[in-house]
Amino acid sequence: DVKVTQSSRYLVKRTGEKVFLECVQDMDHENMFWYRQDPGLGLRLIYFSYDVKMKEKGDIPEGYSVSREKKERFSLILESASTNQTSMYLCASSLDEGANQPQHFGDGTRLSIL
Amino acid sequence: AQKITQTQPGMFVQEKEAVTLDCTYDTSDQSYGLFWYKQPSSGEMIFLIYQGSYDEQNATEGRYSLNFQKARKSANLVISASQLGDSAMYFCAMREGMDSSYKLIFGSGTRLLVRP
């Protein structure tokens, strides 16, 4: 079974802090994704990566950056956290072997910015 | 315009009955894929079923089936013989085109509650 692990289930940080959310997958997937989920809005893509050191902006990249130094790890960074970044963050990964490959998700991190 | 529309914010179904969750999509691509995910209250997103735009038959996976009507651009999820454990949020998602990124666009979700 694919395992996508996010480092924290719950996280509380203060405005202005630099926040790191970590995601690790154990199935050698090429593609990795970061989403945020807000009520009534579904999942919105922040950034994704299709290879080590490669990254592309998603639909809502402002205020975020990412890092992929190793294939199995994809980090989301909030450079200077703000209260409007309070949300559920979901990491996902997928194989690069055809468009029918589903994305496999972690359990999510509920982030609160005070 | 929304790419994925789920018009039912919430639904009830009686245990053991079937339920249909609606999903309509908007794309000009000829090649695309449609996915359904389940999200229980614990938060993890669970992949349920996939339908490719060129698949001639409706996808089925156990108690889940996808009612794919290409001309109407709809991809409704049918859950047969509902169980209490089916209570969750359900998301429809679409992958457009043939690029290598395989990005998904998600709908806003439908919350399903199964009554005993």
Boltz contact constraints between the chains, C-beta under 6 A:
constraints:
  - contact:
      token1: [A, 31]
      token2: [B, 102]
      max_distance: 6.0
  - contact:
      token1: [A, 40]
      token2: [B, 108]
      max_distance: 6.0
  - contact:
      token1: [A, 42]
      token2: [B, 106]
      max_distance: 6.0
  - contact:
      token1: [A, 42]
      token2: [B, 107]
      max_distance: 6.0
  - contact:
      token1: [A, 42]
      token2: [B, 108]
      max_distance: 6.0
  - contact:
      token1: [A, 42]
      token2: [B, 109]
      max_distance: 6.0
  - contact:
      token1: [A, 43]
      token2: [B, 106]
      max_distance: 6.0
  - contact:
      token1: [A, 50]
      token2: [B, 101]
      max_distance: 6.0
  - contact:
      token1: [A, 94]
      token2: [B, 102]
      max_distance: 6.0
  - contact:
      token1: [A, 99]
      token2: [B, 33]
      max_distance: 6.0
  - contact:
      token1: [A, 99]
      token2: [B, 95]
      max_distance: 6.0
  - contact:
      token1: [A, 100]
      token2: [B, 33]
      max_distance: 6.0
  - contact:
      token1: [A, 100]
      token2: [B, 50]
      max_distance: 6.0
  - contact:
      token1: [A, 100]
      token2: [B, 52]
      max_distance: 6.0
  - contact:
      token1: [A, 102]
      token2: [B, 35]
      max_distance: 6.0
  - contact:
      token1: [A, 102]
      token2: [B, 47]
      max_distance: 6.0
  - contact:
      token1: [A, 105]
      token2: [B, 45]
      max_distance: 6.0
  - contact:
      token1: [A, 107]
      token2: [B, 43]
      max_distance: 6.0
  - contact:
      token1: [A, 107]
      token2: [B, 44]
      max_distance: 6.0
  - contact:
      token1: [A, 108]
      token2: [B, 43]
      max_distance: 6.0
